[in-house]
Amino acid sequence: MSEAELWELYLLRESLVLEYLVFLKSAASAYLLVAYYIGAKLSRFPTYIISAFFVFTSFICIHNIHWKNVGMREIQQKLGHANEFNQLVYVEHSLSIGLMIGGMFACLWYMWSVRRPKTE
């Protein structure tokens, strides 16, 4: 592949990562809105279905973001720009994946806390 084709592939992967981030944010927003407005009124089965769908879509988005970022790193190595990106890139990538997974669990916790209010 020529350098121009590698750059095009890199930019396409970067745009896919951004699309998955938007989809992940949309899924989390929709889940939190459902939890806030009707979470306390839902019975157990619909809550399980909604939560399972949210976890599934979040997992797909996070998985695809991870593999697109790995592919972008390989393209950077082929372009010879890997020297510019040191081990900090791996720390940043791991931290961002961890934050996305943590956000997913925070959304699930919020649904659980809405459905089970504290009695004092």
Salt bridges, closest charged atoms under 4 A:
GLU84 OE2 - HIS81 ND1 3.25
